[in-house]
Amino acid sequence: MSTEAANRGARTVSRGGTVREVAGRSGLVAHGVLYALIGVLAVRVAIGGGGQEADKQGALQELADQPFGSVLIWAVGIGLVCMVVWRLSEAVFGAAGPEGRKPTKRLASAARCVFYAVVAASVFAFATGGGGSSGDQQSRDMTAKALDLPAGQWLVGAAGLGIAVAGVVIAVRAARRRFRKHLAMGGASQSARKAVDFLGVSGGLARGAVFAAVGGFVLYAALRYDPGQAKGLDDTLRSFAQTPAGPWLLVAVAAGLALYGAFDWAMARWREV
């Protein structure tokens, strides 16, 4: 291979890495915005018992109510498209790190790519006036349709169990600080490292608890063969206030979700992409 050809190849790899890095960091910022807003809305629910829905729809409506709200919503949508691009690149070329090219890692990235594509599409639908029904209603409608399928009760039950298990895994990984292996904080101060640890653990525990609760309600809907038992994010968060711990548990979980948004922003700064 000639020197000129080698240089062209190096430039191509460099450009590809730059695009991937920009896409990944932009996607994490947008993802963090949604989580931070959901956390703030959930705190309002805990304090006042009402307000906007504490879910993606509510977060987008909160953005829409701000000056230049439509611009902000489109920016979040574009950021989520960047997240799709980043996860797609991981599925095709492998993620950062020594284990990034493993088939299981590629498959996980592909699944995340599809998930964020759906989320981005819903954001753009909201931006163009087609937001549709609430997240809670969408959850019940999807559960009802799934239950009507052949072996639908088993499928819904498996989905609920899978979401609940994923929530437990998210919480355990956060408690064990597994996110550290994705960070490049060589030049960061000790206080910055401690702050990221705090955000990652507290935010991850709250996120895991919410996933586990959502999965539990879906599983219960399957066992009862009643789609009305399934809950979206807003209803799930409100259910925390109905426990013996009362609104304080919802405040703790809501604060954790807001902290997870801040953790996403920290990841946008220090994560290896």
C-alpha positions as CSV (number, residue, x, y, z in Angstrom):
1,M,0.0,0.0,0.0
2,S,1.4,3.4,-0.9
3,T,1.9,6.2,1.6
4,E,-0.8,8.3,0.0
5,A,-3.3,5.5,0.2
6,A,-2.4,4.8,3.9
7,N,-2.9,8.5,4.7
8,R,-6.3,8.5,3.0
9,G,-7.3,5.5,5.0
10,A,-6.1,7.2,8.2
11,R,-8.1,10.3,7.4
12,T,-11.2,8.3,6.7
13,V,-10.9,6.5,10.1
14,S,-10.3,9.8,11.8
15,R,-13.4,11.4,10.2
16,G,-15.5,8.3,11.1
17,G,-14.3,8.5,14.7
18,T,-15.1,12.2,14.8
19,V,-18.6,11.7,13.5
20,R,-19.2,8.9,15.9
21,E,-17.9,10.9,18.9
22,V,-20.0,14.0,18.0
23,A,-23.1,11.8,17.5
24,G,-22.6,9.9,20.8
25,R,-22.0,13.0,22.9
26,S,-24.9,14.9,21.3
27,G,-27.2,11.9,21.9
28,L,-26.2,11.7,25.5
29,V,-26.9,15.4,26.0
30,A,-30.4,15.1,24.5
31,H,-31.1,11.9,26.5
32,G,-30.1,13.7,29.7
33,V,-32.4,16.6,29.0
34,L,-35.4,14.2,28.9
35,Y,-34.5,12.5,32.1
36,A,-33.8,15.7,33.9
37,L,-37.2,17.1,32.9
38,I,-39.0,13.9,33.8
39,G,-37.4,14.0,37.2
40,V,-38.4,17.7,37.8
41,L,-42.0,16.9,36.7
42,A,-42.1,13.9,39.0
43,V,-41.0,16.1,41.9
44,R,-43.8,18.5,41.1
45,V,-46.2,15.5,41.2
46,A,-45.0,14.4,44.6
47,I,-45.3,17.9,46.0
48,G,-48.6,19.0,44.5
49,G,-50.1,15.7,43.4
50,G,-50.9,17.0,39.9
51,G,-49.3,19.0,37.1
52,Q,-48.1,17.7,33.7
53,E,-47.4,14.0,33.2
54,A,-44.0,12.9,34.4
55,D,-43.0,11.1,31.2
56,K,-41.6,11.9,27.8
57,Q,-44.8,13.6,26.7
58,G,-44.8,15.8,29.7
59,A,-41.1,16.6,29.3
60,L,-41.7,17.6,25.7
61,Q,-44.7,19.8,26.7
62,E,-42.5,21.5,29.3
63,L,-40.0,22.3,26.5
64,A,-42.8,23.5,24.3
65,D,-43.9,26.0,27.0
66,Q,-40.5,27.7,27.0
67,P,-39.3,30.5,24.7
68,F,-38.2,29.0,21.4
69,G,-39.9,25.7,22.6
70,S,-40.3,24.3,19.1
71,V,-36.6,24.8,18.5
72,L,-35.7,23.0,21.7
73,I,-37.9,20.0,20.8
74,W,-36.4,19.7,17.4
75,A,-32.9,19.9,19.0
76,V,-33.8,17.1,21.3
77,G,-35.1,15.0,18.4
78,I,-32.0,15.6,16.4
79,G,-29.9,14.7,19.4
80,L,-31.8,11.4,19.7
81,V,-31.1,10.8,16.0
82,C,-27.4,11.2,16.8
83,M,-27.9,8.6,19.5
84,V,-29.3,6.2,16.9
85,V,-26.3,6.9,14.7
86,W,-23.9,6.2,17.5
87,R,-25.6,2.9,18.6
88,L,-25.8,1.9,14.9
89,S,-22.1,2.4,14.5
90,E,-21.5,0.3,17.6
91,A,-23.6,-2.5,16.1
92,V,-21.8,-2.4,12.8
93,F,-18.2,-1.6,13.8
94,G,-18.1,-2.5,17.5
95,A,-18.2,-0.3,20.6
96,A,-15.3,1.3,22.4
97,G,-13.3,-0.9,24.7
98,P,-11.6,-4.3,24.5
99,E,-15.0,-6.2,24.5
100,G,-16.8,-3.8,22.1
101,R,-16.7,-6.2,19.2
102,K,-18.3,-9.1,20.9
103,P,-21.6,-10.3,19.3
104,T,-23.5,-9.8,22.5
105,K,-22.3,-6.1,22.6
106,R,-23.2,-5.6,19.0
107,L,-26.7,-7.1,19.5
108,A,-27.3,-4.9,22.5
109,S,-26.2,-1.8,20.5
110,A,-28.6,-2.8,17.7
111,A,-31.5,-3.1,20.2
112,R,-30.7,0.3,21.6
113,C,-30.5,1.7,18.1
114,V,-34.1,0.5,17.4
115,F,-35.3,1.8,20.8
116,Y,-33.9,5.3,20.3
117,A,-35.2,5.4,16.7
118,V,-38.7,4.9,18.1
119,V,-38.2,7.5,20.8
120,A,-36.8,10.0,18.2
121,A,-39.8,9.4,15.9
122,S,-42.2,10.1,18.8
123,V,-40.3,13.4,19.5
124,F,-40.6,14.5,15.9
125,A,-44.3,13.4,15.9
126,F,-44.8,15.7,18.9
127,A,-42.9,18.5,17.2
128,T,-45.2,18.3,14.2
129,G,-48.4,18.2,16.3
130,G,-49.0,14.5,16.2
131,G,-48.1,13.6,19.8
132,G,-51.1,11.3,20.2
133,S,-52.3,9.8,23.4
134,S,-50.5,9.9,26.8
135,G,-47.7,7.4,27.6
136,D,-50.0,5.6,30.1
137,Q,-52.7,5.2,27.5
138,Q,-50.2,4.0,24.9
139,S,-48.9,1.4,27.4
140,R,-52.4,0.1,28.0
141,D,-53.2,0.0,24.3
142,M,-50.0,-1.8,23.4
143,T,-50.7,-4.3,26.2
144,A,-54.2,-4.9,25.0
145,K,-53.1,-5.5,21.4
146,A,-50.4,-7.9,22.6
147,L,-52.8,-9.9,24.8
148,D,-55.0,-10.5,21.7
149,L,-52.2,-12.2,19.9
150,P,-51.8,-16.0,19.9
151,A,-50.0,-16.8,23.2
152,G,-50.4,-13.1,24.0
153,Q,-50.6,-13.6,27.7
154,W,-47.3,-15.4,27.7
155,L,-45.7,-12.8,25.4
156,V,-46.8,-9.9,27.6
157,G,-45.7,-11.8,30.7
158,A,-42.3,-12.5,29.2
159,A,-42.0,-8.8,28.2
160,G,-42.9,-7.6,31.7
161,L,-40.5,-10.1,33.3
162,G,-37.7,-9.0,30.9
163,I,-38.3,-5.3,31.7
164,A,-38.3,-6.0,35.5
165,V,-35.1,-8.0,35.3
166,A,-33.5,-5.3,33.2
167,G,-34.4,-2.8,35.9
168,V,-32.7,-5.0,38.5
169,V,-29.6,-5.3,36.3
170,I,-29.5,-1.5,35.8
171,A,-29.7,-0.9,39.6
172,V,-27.0,-3.6,40.4
173,R,-24.6,-2.3,37.7
174,A,-25.1,1.2,39.0
175,A,-24.4,0.2,42.6
176,R,-21.3,-1.7,41.5
177,R,-20.2,1.4,39.5
178,R,-19.8,-0.6,36.3
179,F,-20.1,2.7,34.4
180,R,-16.5,3.5,35.4
181,K,-15.1,1.2,32.7
182,H,-16.7,3.4,30.0
183,L,-15.2,6.6,31.3
184,A,-11.9,8.3,30.3
185,M,-11.3,10.7,33.3
186,G,-7.5,10.6,33.3
187,G,-7.2,14.4,33.7
188,A,-10.3,14.9,35.9
189,S,-10.0,16.0,39.5
190,Q,-10.9,13.8,42.5
191,S,-13.9,15.9,43.2
192,A,-15.2,15.4,39.6
193,R,-14.7,11.7,39.9
194,K,-16.7,11.6,43.2
195,A,-19.4,13.7,41.6
196,V,-19.7,11.4,38.6
197,D,-19.8,8.4,41.0
198,F,-22.6,10.0,43.0
199,L,-24.6,10.8,39.8
200,G,-24.1,7.4,38.3
201,V,-25.1,5.4,41.4
202,S,-28.0,7.5,42.6
203,G,-29.4,8.0,39.1
204,G,-28.9,4.4,38.1
205,L,-30.6,3.1,41.2
206,A,-33.6,5.3,40.5
207,R,-33.7,4.4,36.8
208,G,-33.5,0.7,37.7
209,A,-36.3,1.0,40.3
210,V,-38.6,2.6,37.7
211,F,-37.8,-0.1,35.0
212,A,-38.4,-2.8,37.6
213,A,-41.8,-1.3,38.6
214,V,-42.9,-0.8,35.0
215,G,-42.0,-4.4,34.2
216,G,-43.9,-5.6,37.3
217,F,-47.1,-3.8,36.3
218,V,-46.8,-5.3,32.8
219,L,-46.3,-8.8,34.3
220,Y,-49.3,-8.3,36.6
221,A,-51.4,-7.2,33.6
222,A,-50.5,-10.5,31.9
223,L,-51.3,-12.6,35.0
224,R,-54.7,-10.8,35.3
225,Y,-55.3,-10.7,31.6
226,D,-56.2,-7.1,32.1
227,P,-54.4,-4.4,30.0
228,G,-55.7,-1.8,32.4
229,Q,-53.2,-3.0,35.0
230,A,-50.2,-1.9,32.7
231,K,-48.8,1.5,33.5
232,G,-46.7,4.0,31.6
233,L,-44.0,6.0,33.2
234,D,-46.3,8.6,34.7
235,D,-48.6,6.2,36.4
236,T,-45.7,4.1,37.6
237,L,-44.0,7.1,39.2
238,R,-47.3,8.1,40.9
239,S,-47.6,4.6,42.3
240,F,-44.5,5.2,44.3
241,A,-46.4,7.8,46.3
242,Q,-49.0,5.2,47.1
243,T,-46.6,3.0,49.1
244,P,-46.2,3.2,52.9
245,A,-43.3,5.6,52.3
246,G,-45.7,8.0,50.7
247,P,-44.7,11.0,48.5
248,W,-41.2,10.9,50.0
249,L,-40.4,7.8,48.0
250,L,-41.6,9.5,44.8
251,V,-39.4,12.5,45.7
252,A,-36.4,10.2,46.1
253,V,-37.0,8.4,42.8
254,A,-37.8,11.6,41.0
255,A,-34.6,13.3,42.3
256,G,-32.7,10.2,41.2
257,L,-34.1,10.5,37.6
258,A,-33.1,14.1,37.5
259,L,-29.6,13.1,38.7
260,Y,-29.5,10.5,36.0
261,G,-30.0,13.3,33.5
262,A,-27.0,15.1,34.9
263,F,-25.1,11.8,34.8
264,D,-25.9,11.6,31.0
265,W,-24.3,15.1,30.7
266,A,-21.2,13.9,32.6
267,M,-21.0,10.9,30.3
268,A,-21.2,13.2,27.3
269,R,-18.1,14.8,28.6
270,W,-16.1,11.8,29.7
271,R,-17.5,8.6,28.1
272,E,-15.4,6.7,25.6
273,V,-17.4,6.6,22.4
